Amino acid sequence: MSGSDSGGLMSSAGLVRYFDAEDQNTVRIDPRTIVATGVMFGLLMLVLNAMIV
């Protein structure tokens, strides 16, 4: 088990810490807001399409 197989877990530990870190400066958007915006955009497109036709 010595040699090139010994550092696999240790080499990925930095990436796990990087992706688990919560940055306080990021913009947080609730997933429900994204879905609601998509639905409203879709309805707007349907209304605009009905007005043109």
PyMOL Python script that loads the backbone (N, CA, C, O; Angstrom):
from pymol import cmd

cmd.read_pdbstr("""\
ATOM      1  N   MET A   1       0.811  -1.196   0.000  1.00  0.00           N
ATOM      2  CA  MET A   1       0.000   0.000   0.000  1.00  0.00           C
ATOM      3  C   MET A   1       0.852   1.256   0.000  1.00  0.00           C
ATOM      4  O   MET A   1       0.297   2.355  -0.023  1.00  0.00           O
ATOM      5  N   SER A   2       2.123   1.152   0.024  1.00  0.00           N
ATOM      6  CA  SER A   2       2.954   2.345  -0.016  1.00  0.00           C
ATOM      7  C   SER A   2       3.257   2.705  -1.463  1.00  0.00           C
ATOM      8  O   SER A   2       3.105   1.886  -2.369  1.00  0.00           O
ATOM      9  N   GLY A   3       3.678   3.921  -1.657  1.00  0.00           N
ATOM     10  CA  GLY A   3       4.007   4.336  -3.010  1.00  0.00           C
ATOM     11  C   GLY A   3       2.994   5.324  -3.538  1.00  0.00           C
ATOM     12  O   GLY A   3       2.617   6.260  -2.833  1.00  0.00           O
ATOM     13  N   SER A   4       2.542   5.131  -4.780  1.00  0.00           N
ATOM     14  CA  SER A   4       1.667   6.100  -5.430  1.00  0.00           C
ATOM     15  C   SER A   4       0.225   6.041  -4.921  1.00  0.00           C
ATOM     16  O   SER A   4      -0.525   6.992  -5.144  1.00  0.00           O
ATOM     17  N   ASP A   5      -0.195   4.970  -4.247  1.00  0.00           N
ATOM     18  CA  ASP A   5      -1.568   4.850  -3.759  1.00  0.00           C
ATOM     19  C   ASP A   5      -1.794   5.522  -2.413  1.00  0.00           C
ATOM     20  O   ASP A   5      -2.932   5.576  -1.949  1.00  0.00           O
ATOM     21  N   SER A   6      -0.755   6.035  -1.774  1.00  0.00           N
ATOM     22  CA  SER A   6      -0.896   6.491  -0.396  1.00  0.00           C
ATOM     23  C   SER A   6      -1.468   7.900  -0.267  1.00  0.00           C
ATOM     24  O   SER A   6      -1.893   8.254   0.833  1.00  0.00           O
ATOM     25  N   GLY A   7      -1.512   8.735  -1.317  1.00  0.00           N
ATOM     26  CA  GLY A   7      -1.930  10.120  -1.148  1.00  0.00           C
ATOM     27  C   GLY A   7      -3.245  10.480  -1.790  1.00  0.00           C
ATOM     28  O   GLY A   7      -3.515  11.669  -1.961  1.00  0.00           O
ATOM     29  N   GLY A   8      -4.072   9.537  -2.152  1.00  0.00           N
ATOM     30  CA  GLY A   8      -5.311   9.836  -2.853  1.00  0.00           C
ATOM     31  C   GLY A   8      -6.300  10.659  -2.053  1.00  0.00           C
ATOM     32  O   GLY A   8      -6.828  11.654  -2.549  1.00  0.00           O
ATOM     33  N   LEU A   9      -6.551  10.258  -0.832  1.00  0.00           N
ATOM     34  CA  LEU A   9      -7.522  10.966  -0.003  1.00  0.00           C
ATOM     35  C   LEU A   9      -6.997  12.326   0.413  1.00  0.00           C
ATOM     36  O   LEU A   9      -7.756  13.295   0.449  1.00  0.00           O
ATOM     37  N   MET A  10      -5.737  12.416   0.723  1.00  0.00           N
ATOM     38  CA  MET A  10      -5.161  13.686   1.162  1.00  0.00           C
ATOM     39  C   MET A  10      -5.151  14.710   0.033  1.00  0.00           C
ATOM     40  O   MET A  10      -5.296  15.905   0.291  1.00  0.00           O
ATOM     41  N   SER A  11      -4.987  14.273  -1.195  1.00  0.00           N
ATOM     42  CA  SER A  11      -4.932  15.235  -2.299  1.00  0.00           C
ATOM     43  C   SER A  11      -6.300  15.832  -2.598  1.00  0.00           C
ATOM     44  O   SER A  11      -6.374  16.941  -3.128  1.00  0.00           O
ATOM     45  N   SER A  12      -7.378  15.138  -2.277  1.00  0.00           N
ATOM     46  CA  SER A  12      -8.713  15.679  -2.528  1.00  0.00           C
ATOM     47  C   SER A  12      -9.260  16.447  -1.331  1.00  0.00           C
ATOM     48  O   SER A  12     -10.319  17.065  -1.442  1.00  0.00           O
ATOM     49  N   ALA A  13      -8.585  16.430  -0.208  1.00  0.00           N
ATOM     50  CA  ALA A  13      -9.096  17.089   0.995  1.00  0.00           C
ATOM     51  C   ALA A  13      -9.168  18.597   0.809  1.00  0.00           C
ATOM     52  O   ALA A  13     -10.076  19.231   1.347  1.00  0.00           O
ATOM     53  N   GLY A  14      -8.259  19.181   0.077  1.00  0.00           N
ATOM     54  CA  GLY A  14      -8.296  20.620  -0.162  1.00  0.00           C
ATOM     55  C   GLY A  14      -9.489  21.031  -0.989  1.00  0.00           C
ATOM     56  O   GLY A  14     -10.085  22.078  -0.737  1.00  0.00           O
ATOM     57  N   LEU A  15      -9.853  20.225  -1.978  1.00  0.00           N
ATOM     58  CA  LEU A  15     -11.025  20.532  -2.796  1.00  0.00           C
ATOM     59  C   LEU A  15     -12.313  20.430  -1.994  1.00  0.00           C
ATOM     60  O   LEU A  15     -13.223  21.239  -2.171  1.00  0.00           O
ATOM     61  N   VAL A  16     -12.392  19.448  -1.120  1.00  0.00           N
ATOM     62  CA  VAL A  16     -13.586  19.294  -0.298  1.00  0.00           C
ATOM     63  C   VAL A  16     -13.740  20.496   0.609  1.00  0.00           C
ATOM     64  O   VAL A  16     -14.848  21.008   0.770  1.00  0.00           O
ATOM     65  N   ARG A  17     -12.649  20.960   1.207  1.00  0.00           N
ATOM     66  CA  ARG A  17     -12.721  22.139   2.071  1.00  0.00           C
ATOM     67  C   ARG A  17     -13.077  23.374   1.266  1.00  0.00           C
ATOM     68  O   ARG A  17     -13.802  24.237   1.760  1.00  0.00           O
ATOM     69  N   TYR A  18     -12.587  23.481   0.037  1.00  0.00           N
ATOM     70  CA  TYR A  18     -12.868  24.646  -0.797  1.00  0.00           C
ATOM     71  C   TYR A  18     -14.353  24.711  -1.149  1.00  0.00           C
ATOM     72  O   TYR A  18     -14.954  25.782  -1.066  1.00  0.00           O
ATOM     73  N   PHE A  19     -14.949  23.598  -1.537  1.00  0.00           N
ATOM     74  CA  PHE A  19     -16.344  23.596  -1.950  1.00  0.00           C
ATOM     75  C   PHE A  19     -17.304  23.610  -0.768  1.00  0.00           C
ATOM     76  O   PHE A  19     -18.460  23.996  -0.941  1.00  0.00           O
ATOM     77  N   ASP A  20     -16.880  23.211   0.413  1.00  0.00           N
ATOM     78  CA  ASP A  20     -17.735  23.247   1.592  1.00  0.00           C
ATOM     79  C   ASP A  20     -17.746  24.611   2.259  1.00  0.00           C
ATOM     80  O   ASP A  20     -18.625  24.886   3.075  1.00  0.00           O
ATOM     81  N   ALA A  21     -16.799  25.464   1.936  1.00  0.00           N
ATOM     82  CA  ALA A  21     -16.700  26.762   2.596  1.00  0.00           C
ATOM     83  C   ALA A  21     -17.846  27.664   2.148  1.00  0.00           C
ATOM     84  O   ALA A  21     -18.157  27.751   0.960  1.00  0.00           O
ATOM     85  N   GLU A  22     -18.460  28.323   3.102  1.00  0.00           N
ATOM     86  CA  GLU A  22     -19.535  29.271   2.825  1.00  0.00           C
ATOM     87  C   GLU A  22     -18.920  30.665   2.771  1.00  0.00           C
ATOM     88  O   GLU A  22     -18.334  31.130   3.748  1.00  0.00           O
ATOM     89  N   ASP A  23     -19.053  31.315   1.647  1.00  0.00           N
ATOM     90  CA  ASP A  23     -18.539  32.668   1.507  1.00  0.00           C
ATOM     91  C   ASP A  23     -19.655  33.651   1.828  1.00  0.00           C
ATOM     92  O   ASP A  23     -20.736  33.576   1.245  1.00  0.00           O
ATOM     93  N   GLN A  24     -19.405  34.555   2.735  1.00  0.00           N
ATOM     94  CA  GLN A  24     -20.429  35.512   3.160  1.00  0.00           C
ATOM     95  C   GLN A  24     -20.656  36.612   2.136  1.00  0.00           C
ATOM     96  O   GLN A  24     -21.642  37.341   2.246  1.00  0.00           O
ATOM     97  N   ASN A  25     -19.783  36.763   1.141  1.00  0.00           N
ATOM     98  CA  ASN A  25     -19.898  37.835   0.151  1.00  0.00           C
ATOM     99  C   ASN A  25     -20.674  37.427  -1.091  1.00  0.00           C
ATOM    100  O   ASN A  25     -20.828  38.237  -2.006  1.00  0.00           O
ATOM    101  N   THR A  26     -21.161  36.210  -1.149  1.00  0.00           N
ATOM    102  CA  THR A  26     -21.861  35.750  -2.339  1.00  0.00           C
ATOM    103  C   THR A  26     -23.338  36.149  -2.297  1.00  0.00           C
ATOM    104  O   THR A  26     -23.905  36.371  -1.227  1.00  0.00           O
ATOM    105  N   VAL A  27     -23.938  36.233  -3.460  1.00  0.00           N
ATOM    106  CA  VAL A  27     -25.363  36.531  -3.565  1.00  0.00           C
ATOM    107  C   VAL A  27     -26.125  35.231  -3.393  1.00  0.00           C
ATOM    108  O   VAL A  27     -25.860  34.255  -4.093  1.00  0.00           O
ATOM    109  N   ARG A  28     -27.067  35.213  -2.467  1.00  0.00           N
ATOM    110  CA  ARG A  28     -27.865  34.008  -2.239  1.00  0.00           C
ATOM    111  C   ARG A  28     -29.280  34.255  -2.736  1.00  0.00           C
ATOM    112  O   ARG A  28     -29.927  35.231  -2.356  1.00  0.00           O
ATOM    113  N   ILE A  29     -29.749  33.357  -3.592  1.00  0.00           N
ATOM    114  CA  ILE A  29     -31.097  33.455  -4.149  1.00  0.00           C
ATOM    115  C   ILE A  29     -31.838  32.177  -3.798  1.00  0.00           C
ATOM    116  O   ILE A  29     -31.332  31.074  -4.000  1.00  0.00           O
ATOM    117  N   ASP A  30     -33.040  32.340  -3.272  1.00  0.00           N
ATOM    118  CA  ASP A  30     -33.873  31.200  -2.909  1.00  0.00           C
ATOM    119  C   ASP A  30     -34.294  30.454  -4.174  1.00  0.00           C
ATOM    120  O   ASP A  30     -34.690  31.092  -5.149  1.00  0.00           O
ATOM    121  N   PRO A  31     -34.222  29.137  -4.188  1.00  0.00           N
ATOM    122  CA  PRO A  31     -34.627  28.379  -5.375  1.00  0.00           C
ATOM    123  C   PRO A  31     -36.070  28.641  -5.798  1.00  0.00           C
ATOM    124  O   PRO A  31     -36.383  28.592  -6.987  1.00  0.00           O
ATOM    125  N   ARG A  32     -36.949  28.917  -4.840  1.00  0.00           N
ATOM    126  CA  ARG A  32     -38.335  29.229  -5.182  1.00  0.00           C
ATOM    127  C   ARG A  32     -38.433  30.519  -5.986  1.00  0.00           C
ATOM    128  O   ARG A  32     -39.324  30.662  -6.824  1.00  0.00           O
ATOM    129  N   THR A  33     -37.524  31.457  -5.738  1.00  0.00           N
ATOM    130  CA  THR A  33     -37.504  32.701  -6.504  1.00  0.00           C
ATOM    131  C   THR A  33     -37.146  32.430  -7.956  1.00  0.00           C
ATOM    132  O   THR A  33     -37.716  33.041  -8.860  1.00  0.00           O
ATOM    133  N   ILE A  34     -36.209  31.522  -8.189  1.00  0.00           N
ATOM    134  CA  ILE A  34     -35.805  31.174  -9.546  1.00  0.00           C
ATOM    135  C   ILE A  34     -36.976  30.523 -10.293  1.00  0.00           C
ATOM    136  O   ILE A  34     -37.240  30.854 -11.448  1.00  0.00           O
ATOM    137  N   VAL A  35     -37.672  29.600  -9.630  1.00  0.00           N
ATOM    138  CA  VAL A  35     -38.802  28.924 -10.261  1.00  0.00           C
ATOM    139  C   VAL A  35     -39.924  29.917 -10.545  1.00  0.00           C
ATOM    140  O   VAL A  35     -40.511  29.898 -11.627  1.00  0.00           O
ATOM    141  N   ALA A  36     -40.224  30.782  -9.579  1.00  0.00           N
ATOM    142  CA  ALA A  36     -41.292  31.766  -9.774  1.00  0.00           C
ATOM    143  C   ALA A  36     -40.958  32.723 -10.909  1.00  0.00           C
ATOM    144  O   ALA A  36     -41.841  33.092 -11.683  1.00  0.00           O
ATOM    145  N   THR A  37     -39.701  33.128 -11.021  1.00  0.00           N
ATOM    146  CA  THR A  37     -39.288  34.010 -12.104  1.00  0.00           C
ATOM    147  C   THR A  37     -39.453  33.318 -13.454  1.00  0.00           C
ATOM    148  O   THR A  37     -39.896  33.940 -14.419  1.00  0.00           O
ATOM    149  N   GLY A  38     -39.103  32.046 -13.528  1.00  0.00           N
ATOM    150  CA  GLY A  38     -39.269  31.295 -14.768  1.00  0.00           C
ATOM    151  C   GLY A  38     -40.723  31.156 -15.168  1.00  0.00           C
ATOM    152  O   GLY A  38     -41.063  31.270 -16.346  1.00  0.00           O
ATOM    153  N   VAL A  39     -41.586  30.910 -14.189  1.00  0.00           N
ATOM    154  CA  VAL A  39     -43.017  30.782 -14.477  1.00  0.00           C
ATOM    155  C   VAL A  39     -43.570  32.117 -14.956  1.00  0.00           C
ATOM    156  O   VAL A  39     -44.317  32.162 -15.933  1.00  0.00           O
ATOM    157  N   MET A  40     -43.215  33.198 -14.285  1.00  0.00           N
ATOM    158  CA  MET A  40     -43.694  34.521 -14.691  1.00  0.00           C
ATOM    159  C   MET A  40     -43.195  34.887 -16.086  1.00  0.00           C
ATOM    160  O   MET A  40     -43.940  35.471 -16.873  1.00  0.00           O
ATOM    161  N   PHE A  41     -41.968  34.556 -16.397  1.00  0.00           N
ATOM    162  CA  PHE A  41     -41.414  34.828 -17.720  1.00  0.00           C
ATOM    163  C   PHE A  41     -42.170  34.032 -18.780  1.00  0.00           C
ATOM    164  O   PHE A  41     -42.478  34.553 -19.852  1.00  0.00           O
ATOM    165  N   GLY A  42     -42.466  32.773 -18.478  1.00  0.00           N
ATOM    166  CA  GLY A  42     -43.222  31.941 -19.410  1.00  0.00           C
ATOM    167  C   GLY A  42     -44.624  32.490 -19.657  1.00  0.00           C
ATOM    168  O   GLY A  42     -45.092  32.528 -20.795  1.00  0.00           O
ATOM    169  N   LEU A  43     -45.288  32.916 -18.585  1.00  0.00           N
ATOM    170  CA  LEU A  43     -46.616  33.513 -18.738  1.00  0.00           C
ATOM    171  C   LEU A  43     -46.554  34.807 -19.532  1.00  0.00           C
ATOM    172  O   LEU A  43     -47.434  35.075 -20.349  1.00  0.00           O
ATOM    173  N   LEU A  44     -45.533  35.602 -19.304  1.00  0.00           N
ATOM    174  CA  LEU A  44     -45.368  36.839 -20.066  1.00  0.00           C
ATOM    175  C   LEU A  44     -45.203  36.537 -21.557  1.00  0.00           C
ATOM    176  O   LEU A  44     -45.778  37.228 -22.399  1.00  0.00           O
ATOM    177  N   MET A  45     -44.428  35.517 -21.881  1.00  0.00           N
ATOM    178  CA  MET A  45     -44.241  35.142 -23.277  1.00  0.00           C
ATOM    179  C   MET A  45     -45.546  34.667 -23.905  1.00  0.00           C
ATOM    180  O   MET A  45     -45.822  34.979 -25.063  1.00  0.00           O
ATOM    181  N   LEU A  46     -46.355  33.911 -23.151  1.00  0.00           N
ATOM    182  CA  LEU A  46     -47.646  33.467 -23.665  1.00  0.00           C
ATOM    183  C   LEU A  46     -48.590  34.641 -23.924  1.00  0.00           C
ATOM    184  O   LEU A  46     -49.293  34.668 -24.934  1.00  0.00           O
ATOM    185  N   VAL A  47     -48.600  35.600 -23.015  1.00  0.00           N
ATOM    186  CA  VAL A  47     -49.458  36.777 -23.188  1.00  0.00           C
ATOM    187  C   VAL A  47     -48.999  37.602 -24.382  1.00  0.00           C
ATOM    188  O   VAL A  47     -49.819  38.038 -25.191  1.00  0.00           O
ATOM    189  N   LEU A  48     -47.705  37.816 -24.495  1.00  0.00           N
ATOM    190  CA  LEU A  48     -47.193  38.596 -25.633  1.00  0.00           C
ATOM    191  C   LEU A  48     -47.453  37.881 -26.957  1.00  0.00           C
ATOM    192  O   LEU A  48     -47.767  38.528 -27.956  1.00  0.00           O
ATOM    193  N   ASN A  49     -47.329  36.575 -26.975  1.00  0.00           N
ATOM    194  CA  ASN A  49     -47.586  35.788 -28.174  1.00  0.00           C
ATOM    195  C   ASN A  49     -49.069  35.874 -28.559  1.00  0.00           C
ATOM    196  O   ASN A  49     -49.402  35.952 -29.742  1.00  0.00           O
ATOM    197  N   ALA A  50     -49.943  35.861 -27.569  1.00  0.00           N
ATOM    198  CA  ALA A  50     -51.378  35.953 -27.844  1.00  0.00           C
ATOM    199  C   ALA A  50     -51.748  37.330 -28.364  1.00  0.00           C
ATOM    200  O   ALA A  50     -52.683  37.457 -29.155  1.00  0.00           O
ATOM    201  N   MET A  51     -51.042  38.355 -27.941  1.00  0.00           N
ATOM    202  CA  MET A  51     -51.320  39.715 -28.408  1.00  0.00           C
ATOM    203  C   MET A  51     -50.875  39.914 -29.847  1.00  0.00           C
ATOM    204  O   MET A  51     -51.495  40.683 -30.581  1.00  0.00           O
ATOM    205  N   ILE A  52     -49.811  39.236 -30.265  1.00  0.00           N
ATOM    206  CA  ILE A  52     -49.286  39.392 -31.625  1.00  0.00           C
ATOM    207  C   ILE A  52     -50.156  38.625 -32.623  1.00  0.00           C
ATOM    208  O   ILE A  52     -50.415  39.111 -33.724  1.00  0.00           O
ATOM    209  N   VAL A  53     -50.599  37.447 -32.244  1.00  0.00           N
ATOM    210  CA  VAL A  53     -51.376  36.608 -33.154  1.00  0.00           C
ATOM    211  C   VAL A  53     -52.770  37.019 -33.218  1.00  0.00           C
ATOM    212  O   VAL A  53     -53.560  36.413 -33.942  1.00  0.00           O
TER     213      VAL A  53
END
""", "prot")
cmd.dss("prot")
cmd.show_as("cartoon", "prot")
cmd.util.cbc("prot")
cmd.orient("prot")
